[in-house]
């Protein structure tokens, strides 16, 4: 029976075959790992769907395979149940239909982005002629926004866009001339000038790996998509730190789990999102999608320096014990490349911990298509002014900074401020009666 590349999560239509873990002719048991694959979202393993012998490998290491395509053949020497065969056929048919729908949607989206918008993201009007030239010359709406129009009311004219094209040609020629003078090899045909390397002396060229390229593209897309605003607030978490220190040994003894601050931050954020559902949203064109579930992603650093964001689904419905188990399990499997595709998709809000490296704060970039992201800074002992019945006093307290970056298209400062203040209040008075 053919083994096909299964559906790997939202938006994933292909994968790279990294390494076969079983050779042809080898027996396999049900759920034995067969092959390591890499998608644009996560690296994972595909298990054997049943017991048998791997008689043929159809997809070689390094090849790119579409979802639904056969990658190997396993024989189990048992006549297949017709009903099960029918189920498999229907599943393959469903996968192929999903791929076709995804491709169609992608083409429609690309067409709309080039020809269907009469204004740039900054609001500049584009005539049909200008849009036609931009489409033909592959000029993005972001580039059009950079043009100072010479037409009435600053409109972009035909001559303005032709001037941009000529300037690009001149810049390309100048860059090529500089490279020749410096003795730098020109790039292969088909690559843009932005891909050319300028090196001198003992400089080292390090090519981005696949994951780093994907992260870079995702970050640039986020900045182009959402106007980012970041708000900050500090929180006195002395009570929280003292409470955690008092119960962490008991927690480990009873639950077998370390109690870090991360699940507590997730718990507090989930509570705040439940109270402020218009933070737990995404944008689709002119529509705001208010998410029913609260699925919180936690940015996790990998040993190779890259980043991945596993997602805790329905975080508001979990106890502190449940959150601690999820955090520890996902973090461990993220670092060992054992995450499943569905465990890094479906997030509605993200938390990133700058405090891991004793950083005070940061301005995180929104994890699209979400609308906000919370940054948690280091918890540090600091002198702070406390109000008492006998007057103000200075005391040593545990203080941390929270930063919230949000999409200003749909979240204004007042809502963001109230949400951030709510998280502060929860953390400052945090306790959990039930593990």
Helices and strands as residue ranges (DSSP letters): E 2-4, E 14-20, E 27-28, E 33-38, E 43-47, E 52-57, E 64-66, E 70-75, H 82-115, H 128-136, H 141-145, G 152-154, H 158-182, G 193-195, H 210-225, E 228-236, H 238-255, H 261-275, E 281-284, E 287-290, E 296-301, E 307-312, G 315-317, H 320-335, G 341-344, E 349-353, G 354-357, E 372-376, E 380-388, E 391-407, H 413-428
